Amino acid sequence: MEHSPEHAAVSAAVAALMPGARDELAELVAFRSVADPELFPPAECEAAARWVAAALEREGFSEVALLETPDGTTSVYGHLPAPTGAPTVLLYAHYDVQPPLDETAWTSPPFELTEREGRWYGRGAADCKGGLLMHLLALRALRAAGGPPVGVKVVVEGSEEQGTGGLERYAEQHPELLAADAVVIGDTGNFRAGQPTVTAMLRGMVAVRVTVETLAGNLHSGQFGGAAPDALAALVRILASLHADDGSTTVDGLAADGVWRGTAYPDETFREDARVLDGVGLIGSGAVADRVWARPSATVLGIDCPPVVGATPSVQAGARALVSLRVPPGVDTDEASALLAAHLERRAPWGARVTVEAAGEGQPFRADTASPAYASMAAAMREAYDGTEMAVVGQGGSIPLTHTLATLYPKAELLLIGLSDPAARIHAVDESVSPDELERMAVAEALFLRRYAAAARG
């Protein structure tokens, strides 16, 4: 594909910035910014927020602010006013990350950016500290050519992974703060490395803690086992009711027959992406795209119970689990949460006492891919990726702020892009990002801002 002089200039500018971007990403990854005070001290998130604010100030943003949100976490905001008559684009990322899980299972330390076989490894490298670097690289490339042709607002969230809703509530309380003509959510990714992609649909998410109590205290399993009701056994029965024999999610009253009408997701491709072991089958029914993008899915995220090492011969008096339920567009998460809670409570065996508490939620989202901003993004991605056409896919994950922005600003065009690819292993051990994808997506975003400005001028 023959490239325009504009592309050549932007591409050269981003390429020259990449060594510095690696150093910055290493600094960001070093912050243990897990927004859960039970796991890491809040000072780690606070330091990461200050790093982001300082970076925006260096880029010339005015009104840089640390937003103290209702969930007790901090998000970061900055604004570059628009040239006369130009639209404003909001760029989103988040600096908080998932816990590293078992740090000893990582090939290299999770909070130390490490290069191996052409990828950069570290917690948050793709999700979503790399997304922030993508925005900064795009803006720096444009600054080298005179500055962004649009107004730019940047918001970097501090609790996206926890789903506690702080930034959503803050945005609702300050509705003018994030108002924009277009929004670029830099927190998804490409269907394959080298395949530019926008995500047109997100499932919503609800998370609940379910607690089971059966006894006043643990009992000796030899003396009382066989008659004393075991809370852990009761919990296992309750959790098992969330899936049918074929693995399909079954929550009473929740439809599970959605069909995905867009890009297909072949079974073998999914097996490779998900690293399914030989001989192990996929769960559920229907096409893979139906199951991961258009239907609900329940996942047991964790169970509080005695570990195998050090366990005593006891009947358990209590047990607790964290359960996540993903739901497609068209399902309200408040309704889904109520259905999930009722389902879990009804399945309690032996009269066990069951308590279900909400632990987070985010509404689903569906984009209007016929809007003008999508045409600008398609053209930008095509040029940045040497003629490869933009794919439009769904994603099973949730980005809670997206629904809030769509509700607050119904005329704004929302586009979801990012750095993840199947090899990124976000939320898992050995998360990584491809620097090639970072470079090309930064070029694509810079070109998008140019094209979107030109389209707005008519």
Secondary structure in CASP SS format (residue, H / E / C, confidence):
PFRMAT SS
TARGET T0000
AUTHOR 0000-0000-0000
METHOD secondary structure of the structure
MODEL  1
M C 1.00
E C 1.00
H C 1.00
S C 1.00
P H 1.00
E H 1.00
H H 1.00
A H 1.00
A H 1.00
V H 1.00
S H 1.00
A H 1.00
A H 1.00
V H 1.00
A H 1.00
A H 1.00
L H 1.00
M H 1.00
P H 1.00
G H 1.00
A H 1.00
R H 1.00
D H 1.00
E H 1.00
L H 1.00
A H 1.00
E H 1.00
L H 1.00
V H 1.00
A C 1.00
F C 1.00
R C 1.00
S C 1.00
V C 1.00
A C 1.00
D C 1.00
P C 1.00
E C 1.00
L C 1.00
F C 1.00
P C 1.00
P H 1.00
A H 1.00
E H 1.00
C H 1.00
E H 1.00
A H 1.00
A H 1.00
A H 1.00
R H 1.00
W H 1.00
V H 1.00
A H 1.00
A H 1.00
A H 1.00
L H 1.00
E H 1.00
R H 1.00
E C 1.00
G C 1.00
F C 1.00
S E 1.00
E E 1.00
V E 1.00
A E 1.00
L E 1.00
L E 1.00
E E 1.00
T C 1.00
P C 1.00
D C 1.00
G C 1.00
T C 1.00
T E 1.00
S E 1.00
V E 1.00
Y E 1.00
G E 1.00
H E 1.00
L E 1.00
P C 1.00
A C 1.00
P C 1.00
T C 1.00
G C 1.00
A C 1.00
P C 1.00
T E 1.00
V E 1.00
L E 1.00
L E 1.00
Y E 1.00
A E 1.00
H E 1.00
Y C 1.00
D C 1.00
V C 1.00
Q C 1.00
P C 1.00
P C 1.00
L C 1.00
D C 1.00
E H 1.00
T H 1.00
A H 1.00
W C 1.00
T C 1.00
S C 1.00
P C 1.00
P C 1.00
F C 1.00
E C 1.00
L C 1.00
T E 1.00
E E 1.00
R E 1.00
E C 1.00
G C 1.00
R E 1.00
W E 1.00
Y E 1.00
G C 1.00
R C 1.00
G C 1.00
A C 1.00
A C 1.00
D C 1.00
C C 1.00
K H 1.00
G H 1.00
G H 1.00
L H 1.00
L H 1.00
M H 1.00
H H 1.00
L H 1.00
L H 1.00
A H 1.00
L H 1.00
R H 1.00
A H 1.00
L H 1.00
R H 1.00
A C 1.00
A C 1.00
G C 1.00
G C 1.00
P C 1.00
P C 1.00
V C 1.00
G E 1.00
V E 1.00
K E 1.00
V E 1.00
V E 1.00
V E 1.00
E E 1.00
G C 1.00
S C 1.00
E C 1.00
E C 1.00
Q C 1.00
G C 1.00
T C 1.00
G C 1.00
G H 1.00
L H 1.00
E H 1.00
R H 1.00
Y H 1.00
A H 1.00
E H 1.00
Q H 1.00
H C 1.00
P C 1.00
E C 1.00
L C 1.00
L C 1.00
A C 1.00
A C 1.00
D C 1.00
A E 1.00
V E 1.00
V E 1.00
I E 1.00
G C 1.00
D C 1.00
T C 1.00
G E 1.00
N C 1.00
F C 1.00
R E 1.00
A C 1.00
G C 1.00
Q E 1.00
P C 1.00
T E 1.00
V E 1.00
T E 1.00
A E 1.00
M E 1.00
L E 1.00
R C 1.00
G E 1.00
M E 1.00
V E 1.00
A E 1.00
V E 1.00
R E 1.00
V E 1.00
T E 1.00
V E 1.00
E E 1.00
T C 1.00
L C 1.00
A C 1.00
G C 1.00
N C 1.00
L E 1.00
H E 1.00
S H 1.00
G H 1.00
Q H 1.00
F H 1.00
G C 1.00
G C 1.00
A C 1.00
A C 1.00
P C 1.00
D C 1.00
A H 1.00
L H 1.00
A H 1.00
A H 1.00
L H 1.00
V H 1.00
R H 1.00
I H 1.00
L H 1.00
A H 1.00
S C 1.00
L C 1.00
H E 1.00
A C 1.00
D C 1.00
D C 1.00
G C 1.00
S C 1.00
T E 1.00
T C 1.00
V C 1.00
D C 1.00
G C 1.00
L C 1.00
A C 1.00
A C 1.00
D C 1.00
G C 1.00
V C 1.00
W C 1.00
R C 1.00
G C 1.00
T C 1.00
A C 1.00
Y C 1.00
P C 1.00
D H 1.00
E H 1.00
T H 1.00
F H 1.00
R H 1.00
E H 1.00
D H 1.00
A H 1.00
R C 1.00
V C 1.00
L C 1.00
D C 1.00
G C 1.00
V C 1.00
G C 1.00
L C 1.00
I C 1.00
G C 1.00
S C 1.00
G C 1.00
A C 1.00
V H 1.00
A H 1.00
D H 1.00
R H 1.00
V H 1.00
W H 1.00
A H 1.00
R C 1.00
P C 1.00
S E 1.00
A E 1.00
T E 1.00
V E 1.00
L E 1.00
G E 1.00
I E 1.00
D E 1.00
C C 1.00
P C 1.00
P C 1.00
V C 1.00
V C 1.00
G C 1.00
A C 1.00
T C 1.00
P C 1.00
S E 1.00
V E 1.00
Q C 1.00
A C 1.00
G E 1.00
A E 1.00
R E 1.00
A E 1.00
L E 1.00
V E 1.00
S E 1.00
L E 1.00
R E 1.00
V E 1.00
P C 1.00
P C 1.00
G C 1.00
V C 1.00
D C 1.00
T H 1.00
D H 1.00
E H 1.00
A H 1.00
S H 1.00
A H 1.00
L H 1.00
L H 1.00
A H 1.00
A H 1.00
H H 1.00
L H 1.00
E H 1.00
R H 1.00
R C 1.00
A C 1.00
P H 1.00
W H 1.00
G H 1.00
A C 1.00
R E 1.00
V E 1.00
T E 1.00
V E 1.00
E E 1.00
A E 1.00
A E 1.00
G E 1.00
E E 1.00
G E 1.00
Q C 1.00
P C 1.00
F E 1.00
R E 1.00
A C 1.00
D C 1.00
T C 1.00
A C 1.00
S C 1.00
P H 1.00
A H 1.00
Y H 1.00
A H 1.00
S H 1.00
M H 1.00
A H 1.00
A H 1.00
A H 1.00
M H 1.00
R H 1.00
E H 1.00
A H 1.00
Y C 1.00
D C 1.00
G C 1.00
T C 1.00
E C 1.00
M C 1.00
A E 1.00
V E 1.00
V E 1.00
G E 1.00
Q E 1.00
G C 1.00
G C 1.00
S C 1.00
I C 1.00
P H 1.00
L H 1.00
T H 1.00
H H 1.00
T H 1.00
L H 1.00
A H 1.00
T H 1.00
L H 1.00
Y C 1.00
P C 1.00
K C 1.00
A C 1.00
E E 1.00
L E 1.00
L E 1.00
L E 1.00
I C 1.00
G C 1.00
L C 1.00
S E 1.00
D C 1.00
P H 1.00
A H 1.00
A H 1.00
R C 1.00
I C 1.00
H C 1.00
A C 1.00
V C 1.00
D C 1.00
E C 1.00
S E 1.00
V E 1.00
S C 1.00
P H 1.00
D H 1.00
E H 1.00
L H 1.00
E H 1.00
R H 1.00
M H 1.00
A H 1.00
V H 1.00
A H 1.00
E H 1.00
A H 1.00
L H 1.00
F H 1.00
L H 1.00
R H 1.00
R H 1.00
Y H 1.00
A H 1.00
A H 1.00
A H 1.00
A H 1.00
R H 1.00
G C 1.00
END
